[in-house]
Amino acid sequence: MSLEEKVVEVKYHFFGDGFVGFCTACVKIGSIFHFVNVYSPCILAGKHKLWADLVMSKRVFSGSFWYVEDFNAISFSKERRGHGF
């Protein structure tokens, strides 16, 4: 296989509140893969919306989904609980 030969092709990207993802196609075998980076908010209502959006994305797009996450990540200081940071 030469270096110029494409193995994986990025098809599109998608995002929502708490996640960003991209779709790839494996050229050799014709499979579709979605990779999604997830940030889960600490607020329960935000978590419910996030999971509803992820389920909807999985229903809309065909192919396999792979999720990468850090559900303990803190983006805003107001989300910190239990510590005086």
C-alpha positions as CSV (number, residue, x, y, z in Angstrom):
1,M,0.0,0.0,0.0
2,S,1.4,3.4,-0.9
3,L,1.3,6.4,1.4
4,E,-0.9,8.2,-1.1
5,E,-3.6,5.6,-0.8
6,K,-6.5,6.6,1.4
7,V,-7.4,4.2,4.2
8,V,-9.9,6.3,6.2
9,E,-11.9,9.2,4.8
10,V,-13.6,11.8,7.1
11,K,-17.1,12.3,5.8
12,Y,-18.7,14.9,8.0
13,H,-18.8,16.2,11.6
14,F,-21.7,16.9,14.0
15,F,-22.0,18.5,17.4
16,G,-24.5,19.4,20.1
17,D,-24.5,20.6,23.7
18,G,-21.9,18.4,25.4
19,F,-20.5,16.5,22.4
20,V,-18.7,16.8,19.1
21,G,-18.3,13.9,16.7
22,F,-17.1,13.0,13.2
23,C,-17.9,10.3,10.8
24,T,-15.2,8.3,9.0
25,A,-15.4,5.7,6.2
26,C,-12.9,2.9,6.1
27,V,-12.2,2.8,2.3
28,K,-10.8,-0.7,2.2
29,I,-13.8,-2.4,3.8
30,G,-16.5,0.2,3.3
31,S,-17.5,0.5,7.0
32,I,-18.8,3.7,8.6
33,F,-17.5,4.7,12.1
34,H,-18.6,7.6,14.2
35,F,-16.3,8.9,16.9
36,V,-17.9,11.1,19.5
37,N,-16.2,13.1,22.3
38,V,-18.6,13.6,25.1
39,Y,-18.6,16.1,28.0
40,S,-21.3,15.4,30.5
41,P,-22.5,18.3,32.5
42,C,-23.0,17.9,36.3
43,I,-26.6,19.2,36.2
44,L,-29.0,16.3,35.9
45,A,-31.3,18.1,33.4
46,G,-28.2,18.7,31.2
47,K,-27.3,15.0,31.4
48,H,-30.8,14.0,30.3
49,K,-30.6,16.4,27.3
50,L,-27.1,15.2,26.4
51,W,-28.2,11.5,26.3
52,A,-31.4,12.3,24.4
53,D,-29.2,14.1,21.8
54,L,-26.8,11.2,21.6
55,V,-29.6,8.7,21.1
56,M,-31.1,10.9,18.4
57,S,-27.8,11.1,16.6
58,K,-27.4,7.3,16.7
59,R,-30.9,6.9,15.2
60,V,-30.2,9.5,12.4
61,F,-26.7,8.3,11.3
62,S,-25.9,4.8,10.2
63,G,-22.7,2.9,11.2
64,S,-20.9,2.1,14.4
65,F,-20.5,4.6,17.2
66,W,-17.5,4.9,19.5
67,Y,-17.8,7.3,22.5
68,V,-14.9,8.9,24.3
69,E,-15.7,10.8,27.5
70,D,-14.6,12.3,30.7
71,F,-17.8,12.4,32.7
72,N,-16.0,13.8,35.7
73,A,-14.6,16.8,33.8
74,I,-15.5,20.3,35.1
75,S,-15.8,23.1,32.6
76,F,-17.2,25.8,34.9
77,S,-16.2,26.6,38.5
78,K,-20.0,26.7,39.5
79,E,-20.2,23.0,38.7
80,R,-17.7,22.1,41.4
81,R,-19.2,20.5,44.5
82,G,-17.8,19.4,47.8
83,H,-14.4,21.2,47.6
84,G,-13.4,24.7,48.2
85,F,-11.5,25.2,44.9
